[in-house]
Amino acid sequence: MAKDPQKTAVVTELQVIEGNALNIPMYQLLKEDGSVHKGAELPEIDKELALKMFDTMQFIRVLDERMIAAQRQGRISFYLSSLGEEAAAIGSAAALKFEDMIMGQYREQGALAFRGFTIEQFMNQLFSNAKDLGKGRQMPVHYGSAALNFMTISSPLGTQIPQASGYAFGQKQSGDKTCTLCYFGEGAASEGDFHAGMNMAAVLKVPAIFFCRNNGYAISTPAAEQFAGDGIAPRAVGYGMKAIRVDGNDIFAVYKATQEARRLAVEENEPVLIEAMSYRMAGHSTSDDPTGYRSREEEEARRVREPMIRFRNWLVKQGWITEEEADAQQKAHKDTVLTALKEAEKIEVPRIDEIITDVYAEPTEALKVQLEELKAHIRKYPDAYPNTAGGAK
């Protein structure tokens, strides 16, 4: 039970508590060159799992780079990459059970790929074509998969945080020994939803893991201009929750931290806040130019913490992969991604009638009227809707 502030200790001398009194350290196992810290105990990960994590990391790196280029070519409307943050999503997802729910923000494509989301499913969503699971209703990079226990991503910042608390409360009530992992950035932690979700989870003691990716920037606002405290992790203590700060570019540290957080959440009904320290290597999105608010020198200095090279170096030293095998694997992903891209952009868009399905069991009369008005508008201006006009008859 939480401590009753009305029954706290009494002192006769005034005490002013410093805002940065905690100074939570960062948990790290792998050094930046891929070697292991002396005395560090790596998590129990076998060769098969380690190679799957690395393969997923390589795939996501290729996907992000290729789709940024596709957006620049005008082939998709928007893209948001996880360049430099792959270890945070993949390492944490690997530590979960498949039955656990994941609620993402929009840099967690690695978690989704680790669970089995196919390259075709990624491409269909990015092109909003007829095979997209969301029927073309979402912006690119707003994935979702009920089959993989991955809640559909929503653009408004922080909305998934109180939703995660509520979903985890349901898991607690069911007694099924699962948890909810909720991802968000340090910028989203400035939203009111963050505080509402944290407080709800702490008071109700729900099996939730709140995973904050602190990549240094909320779009163009550096962390130093966003909060005065010691990052995001100390806020958990204020809500009566447990906290972990981890090197988000160290996939082993992330994996082990998430394992422990899951144990606390599921076995002890203790919500946990993980702050993963990382760095966004690209812009916030393809709509952003980071050169306007940070220097090339800063970016180059931070590249030494690059997660994929660190993990690759460890795997090579371990003898679980060779440099040649790693290069061949990455090339294979490039070929696969390019092939899937070319196929997905040929698939027609969803039929316009589907725009009102899946809202109610049966479309309401008001929705039917609006659909007919939309079709009439498209028929009147067919040149403005070349991909849709044929379905407006």
Secondary structure, 3 states (H helix, E strand, C coil): CCCCHHHCCCCCCCCCCCCCCCCCCCECCECCCCCECCCCCCCCCCHHHHHHHHHHHHHHHHHHHHHHHHHHCCCCCCCCCCCCCHHHHHHHHHCCCCCCEEECCCCCHHHHHHHCCCHHHHHHHHCCCCCCCCCCCCCCCCCCEHHHCEECCCCCCCCHHHHHHHHHHHHHHHCCCCCEEEEEECCHHHCHHHHHHHHHHHHHCCCEEEEEEECCEECCEEHHHCCCCCCCHHHHHHCCCEEEEEECCCHHHHHHHHHHHHHHHHHHCCCEEEEEECCCCCCCCCCCCHHHCCCHHHHHHHHHHCHHHHHHHHHHHHCCCCHHHHHHHHHHHHHHHHHHHHHHCCCCCCCHHHHHCCCCCCCCHHHHHHHHHHHHHHHHCHHHCCCCHHHHC
